[in-house]
């Protein structure tokens, strides 16, 4: 986000003030002529939040997006057809599309429909009402997409040139939603169950990288139209494409269940020498992820990677990647955190999807914890401990990472702790219930149809799963660390000769702690009344760090 920064230095003269004002006004006037001036109008946009009754009444089945991309004007034009089911008869179909696009035609079941476009929404109305059942809504529109301010975090279109001067375009819309470029129901709780068709026309010889499988490329005069199709359900913010003068480097991966999956790396021609290492790293990373979370989720389609001019994102079956091909050495092996994290999202975000942005820690926290598991696989326990210590150290705890239901993406993401604190929570949960229960439960969450693909999850769903698997009520633990900013209040008090009392003032349930006394570390369950420890030296509590806590000596 753009934030105004006030200088600490005062303006010491009227002349300087006047000059400063002239410069600002001149800069603003110049900005009026830039393509990204519209960004001032979309800074407030975010995805999710409270669903209106009209949108709650809709179930999206399929999107068919057909767009022409004009590189010179940095504009798009075309249509989106939406197959949706109306749950109960309604006089209004409500869809989201930002005001930067002009809608020119709407058909419902091939018949012209009345509509009104305002407040970044399209209100399609009928005097006789839309009957319950399937409706086909066809919308033609055109406009200039917002330019991304700081992709992928503050999204939109990024119009760049590669080193050879070729057009290079990326799209990032997680924070703002699919409405940034196509009409949709912009809420994480509703994905197109029957997938998406994307037909994107670009000037030849540019190439379009998209989700699912490439159905074909048609060429007419100086343009190429790429038809991408996915039959899987897919999040709105993953319904997008990237454009570049790509070369497609191909390979194949055999999954843990023996399925052969194509690997396609859409890499700039100038970077093709880097492709082999990226693909081999991806294969290695896949082995780690499949070990803990089960088979690659999109085995019937592909493992896709697209090189982009900004940091990577988890776009389903076509994650984006750009870390300047810099790798870190872990246990003698090369590792890219950007490449691994976005790939982990194929399981955590794309396959296991939060029903509401209020539960975003599930996808971000567990994907971040997956990085810790990668460190363990590559560098052993020491590497795992190091990254977990970093996650613990960076917890800010300014607000709960589960703020409640019907939250917007901005409300949740702005806290930052969904990554590190979410990962550290999983680390503590692992210690609480033990590896023999934790890892099978985690894999069940990633593989059981009740929690995957069309079935979205909440924090309560995750808690109930782990509680059932552990055979104990873990809700107090989940609530304490995820729904509050509290940390455990541990007190150690000398109560006699070489005798210490250890209590936790705000203990939500009996918890196991590592207690070090007389140079020996034991796992001891501490309940409300605390424990007494005999030790020649002052004891340590949870020295390795499994919980967020504050230790006070009395």
N, C-alpha and C positions, 0 to 999 in steps of 0.2 A: 504494500500500500504506500501511496505517497503521503508523507507527513510534512507539515510545515515546521521548519527548524528555526527557532528564534535565536538570533545572535546575542551573546552576552555583552558585546561591546556596544556602547551607546553611540549614536550619531552626534558628532560634536559640532556640526555647523549646519546652518540652514541651506547653504549651497550644496553641501554633500547630500542632504536629505532630498533636495529637489532633483539632483542628478540621479540619485538612487531610484526615485519615483519614475523618472523618465525612462531609465533602463528597464524597470519592471514593466511599464506600460508598453514599451517597444517590444520586449520579449513576448508579452501576451499577444500583441498584435501579430507578431511573427507566427506564434503558435496557432493563430486562427487559420493559417494557411496550411497547416500540417495535417496529414491524414489522421493522426492520432488525437486530434482535438476532441473527438467524440468520447475519448476515455474519461473526460471530466464528468460525463453524464452516466457512466456505468461503474464508477468507483464504489457505489453503494450496493451493487448487486451481490447476492450470495445465493447459494442453493439450499433447498430444503425448507425447514420451518414448519409452521402449522399449515396443514392442507385445508383448502376451502372445501365446503360440502360438494360443490360442483366437480372439483377434481377428485375428491375421494370416491365419487360415483363412477369414475372411469377406470378401466383396466386396460392398459396398453398391451397390444399383442404384437405389433410389427411396425417398423419404420422403413419407408423406402425414400431415400434422399437422392435427388438428381440435381446436381449443381454444375454450373460453369464458373470457373475461376478466371477472372480477368487480372492478369499480373500487372499490367500497366496502370489500371485504375485501382488496383487492390480492392476489388469488389467481387461479390458473388451474386449469382442469379439462378433461379430455377424453381424447384418444387420439392415438397415433402408430402408423401401420402402416409397417413396414419391409420392403421387398422386398430380399432379399440372396441371394447365391449362396454356398453352402458348398463350399469347394474340395475338401476331403477329409472323409469321414465323421467325425463328432465327437459326443461325448455332451453337449457344452455349447456353447451360443451365449452369448457374453459381450457385453453392451452397457453403455454408461455412462449414468448418471443420478444426479444428486446426491441425497443422503439427505433433503433437505427435501421431497421428494415421496413420497407413498404410492402404491405400485402396487396396484391392486385386481383386475386381471384380465389374463391373458396367454393369447392363443391363437396356436398355430402351425399354419398351414394350416387355420384355422377350428376347431381342436380345442384344448380346454384343455390347458395345459402346466404342468409343475412349475417353480417358480422360487424363488430366494432373493435377497433384496435386502440388500446390505451393502457398506460401504466405497465408496460412491458408484458401485456397479455392480449390474447385474442378471444373475444367473447362471440361464439357462434350461436345464434338464436333461432328458434322456430316457434311460430305462433301455435302450432298444433303439437309441439313437443317431439323429442327424439325418443323413440320406443326403446325399451330394454332389449339388449342384444347387440350384435356386431354392427358397427358403423364404419364406413370408409370416408375419411376426411382428407381431401386433396387441397393443398395450399400452395399458391404461386407467390413468390416474393423476390425482392432484390434489395441490395444495399451494400454499404461498406462496413465490414466487420470491425469491431474494436481492436486496436493494436494492443498486444500484451505489454504490460508495464514492466513486470518482473517475472517472466515465465520460468517455471510453470506455476509459481505460487499466486501471482496476480495475472490472470489469464487473458486470452484472446488470440489473435493471429500474430505471428512473428514473420515479417517479410524480410528475408535476408538474401545475401548473395554468397555463393561459395567462393573459394579462392580463384576459380576460373571465370567468375562473373556470372555464373548461372543462377537463376532464381532458386531460392531455397526457403520453403514455407513450413512452419510447424504450428500446430494448434494445441492449446492447453486450456481446459475449461472446468477443471475439478471444482474450484472454489465458486465459480459463477453458474455452472450448469450448462446443459445442452442448449438452452435458450439463447446462448451467445451466437449460435449460427443456424439453428433449425427449430421449428415449432415442435413443442414436446410437452409432456407432463413432467415438470422439473422437480422430481422428488425421488430420493434414493429408494423409497419403498415400492416403486413400480418400474420394472424393467420390461422391455418387449420380450414376452415369452417365446415368440417365434422368430426372434432375431431381427436382423437389419440387412437391407440391401443399400449399398452406397455406389452411385454412379457419378464419378467426378471427372469432368472434362478439363484438360490443361493443354497449354501449347506444347507441341512436340518439339524436342525429344524429352521433355520432362516426364517423370515417373511418379505415380501415386502409390504410396504405401498405406494399407488399410487393414481393418480387422477381418478375421475369418479367412476364407479362401478366395483367390482371384478367379473369377468366372470367365474373364476374357478382357481383351483390349480391342476396341474398335477405333479405326482411324478415319478421319474425314478432313480433307484438305490439310490444314496445318495443326489440327488438334487430335488428341488422343483421349478416349474415354475409358477409364478403368472401372470395372464392375467388381466390387468386393461384396462378399456375402458371408454372414455368420448365421448359423441356425441356433446357436446358443443364446440364452438370455444374456444381456449385456448392460452395464451401467451407462446412463446418459453421457457421463463425462469420458467414457471410453469410445463413444461413437464419434469417431473423427478420422482424419487422414493427415498425412504429411507428404510434401511435394519436394522433389529434388531431382537433379540429374544423377539418379542412383544407378549403381550396378548391383544386381541381385546375386549375392554369393550364397550357394545352397549346400546343404549337408543333410544328414539324417540322424535321428536319435532313436534308440530303442528304450522304451520306458521300462519301469520296474515290473510291469505286467506283460512285457513282451510286445507292446504295440509300437509300430514304426511311425514316427512323427517327422515330417519335413521341417528343417530349419532354414529360414530365409532371412538373410541379413541385407537390408536395404542400406547400402553404404555409398557415400560419395565416391565417384570415380577416383578422386585424388587420394582416397584413404583405403583403397582395396588391399594394400599390403598389410593392413591391420586386421583384416577380416578373420583370418585363420585363428589368430590368438583369441579374439573375442568369442568365436564359436567354440573353440576348445574350452575356454573358461566357462562358457555357458553350459556345456556338457558336464563338466565337473561339478558346477553349482547345482545342476539338476539332480545329480546323484545324492547330494546332501539333502536337498529339499524333499525328494521322494522318500528318503529314509525316514524322515520325521513326519511328513504330511501326506504321504501316499502319492499315487500316480499323478503326473502332470495333468492338470484339469481339462485341457483342451486337446486331447489326443486325437480327436477326429478332425482337427483343423491343422494348426501349425504352431511352431515356436517362431515368432517373428521379432525382429529387432530393426528399428529405423534410426539412423543417425540424424540428430537434430542440432540446431545451433544453441540449445539451452540445456539445462540440467534435465535428466531423464524423468519419465513418468511411467505408470503402470498400465498403460493402455492395452487392453485385453488382446492377446495373441499378436500384438505388435508393440511391445514396450519400446520406449525411446531411450536413447543412450548417447551421452557425450561427456566424457571426462578427460578429453584430450589424450585418451589412451594411456593414462598414467595408472600404474598398478602398485599395490603395496605388497611387500613380501611377508607372507605369514607361513611359518613352518617350512620355508623353502619353496612355497608355491605362490604364484602371482594371484592377487585378489583385487577386485574393484568393488567397493562398497555400493557405489551407484548402480552398477550392473546387477549385483546380487539382490539388493533391496527391492528394486523395481520388479525383478523376476519373482521374488518371494510373494509379491502382491498378486501373482496369478492364482495363488491359493488364498491369500488373506486380503480380500477386497473384491477380487473378481469372482472367485468361487464361493468363499464365505463372505457374505456381504451384510453390512449393518443395515438394519431396517430404517434407521433414523440416524442423522449425523451426530446425535447425542451419544451414540455408541461407537464413534469413529476410532476409539482406542483399540477396538478389536482388530481392525485391519492394520492400523499403523503400529500399535504396540506389539502385536504378535509378529508382524513382518520385521520389526526392529529386533525382537527377541530371536528371530530366525538368524539374524546376523551373528548373535552371540553363539548360536549352535554351530554356525559355519566356522567361527573362530575355534571352537572346541574341536571340530573335525580336522581343521588345518593346523592348528597350533597347540592343541591340548588344553588342559585345565587352566594353565597360566594365562593363555590367550583369552579364554572365556572369562576368567576372573577380571582381567584387565578391562575388557569392553563393558562388563556389567558394572564395574566400579565407576566407569565414566558415565554410564546411564544414571547411576545413583547420584553422583556428584552434580550432575546438571539438572536435577529436578528443581523446578522453581516453586511449585506448590502455591501459585497465586490463586488458583481456583480449581475446583474439582474437575477431573477429566470426564466425568459423566455428569453433566449439569442438569439432566432431566430429559423429558421426552420433547419431541417436536422442536429440537434445536436446529439452528442454521449451521451451515458449514463454517462460516466465519466465527460464530460464537464459540464453537468447539476448537477450531484450529488455532485461533489467536492465542490460546493459552500455552501451546507448545508442548505440554507434558504428555500428550497422547503418544508420543514416540518413546522417550526415555523412561518416563514413569510407567507407561504401559508395559514396556519391556521388563523393567525392574519388578513390577507387580507379578509378572509371570515367573520370574526368578524366585520370588518369595513364595508363590503358590507351589512351585516345584519343591522347595524345601519343606513346606508345611505338610504336603501329602506324600512326598517321596517319589523317586523316579519310577518305581514299579507301578504307580497309579497315574502319575502326571503324564508321562509320555504316551501311554495308550489312550488316555482321555483326550489329549491334544490331537492325536491322530484321528480319533473318532469325530471330534469337532470338524476336522478338515475333510472327512470322507463320508460321514453319515448323510444320507439324503435329507434327513430332517433339518440339517443346518446348511445345506449347500444349494448352489444354482438358484432355482426358483424360490427356495425357502430362506428368507432373510432372518437375521438374528439380532438379539438385543443382549445387553449385559446380563439380564435375568436368565436368558436361555443358556448362556455360557456358565453362569453360576450353578444353575440346576444340573447341568450336565456333570460338572466337576463334583458337585455335592453327591449326586447319585453314584458316581464312580468311586468316590472316596468313602461313601457310607457315613457321611457326617454333614451337618448343616454348615456350609461355608459362606452363607449369606452375610453374616457379620463381618467376615474378613473382606469380602468383596465391597460391601458398603463402606467400610472404614477407609480403605485405601483408594477406592475409585469414586465414591460419592462425597467425600469430604477431603479437606486438606490437612487433616490431623496426622501426626506422627506418634509413634508409641512413646509414652513418657516413662522411661525406665529410671528407677532410683536405686542406688546401692548405698546401704547404710551399715556402718560398723556397729554391731550390737553387743559385742563381747570380745574376749581375747581370741584373735584369729577366727572371728565369726562375723559373717556378713548376711544382711537381709537384702534380697533382691525382689523388688515389686514393680509392677507396671500399673501406673495410676489409672490409665484409661483403657485397660485391656477389654477388648470386645468379646473375646472367647479364649479359652485356654490355648496357649501357643507353645510350640517347642522352641527352645533357644539353645544355641551353643554357648555353654558356660565354661570358661577356662579358670580352673583353680588348681593350685599346686602343680603348675605346668602340665596339667591334663585337661583336655577338652572333652566335655560330655554333652550329649543332647538331652536336655531336661525340659519337661513341660512345666510352664509357669501358669498358675491359675490366679484367681482374684486375690487370694491371701498371700501370694508370693512364696518364696522359698528361703531357707537358711543354708548358707554354704560355709563350710569350714575350710579355711585356706590360710597358709602362712603368708601369702602375698595377696594384695587386693585382687579380686577376681575381675575378669573381663566378660562382658555379655555381648553376644552376637558380633564378635570381633571381625569375622569375615564379611558380615553385612548382608543379611537376607531380608531385613526389614528397614523401613524408614523409621528412625527413632531419634530420641534425644536422651542422653544419659546424664543423670545428675547424681553427684556424690553428696551424701549428708553426713 
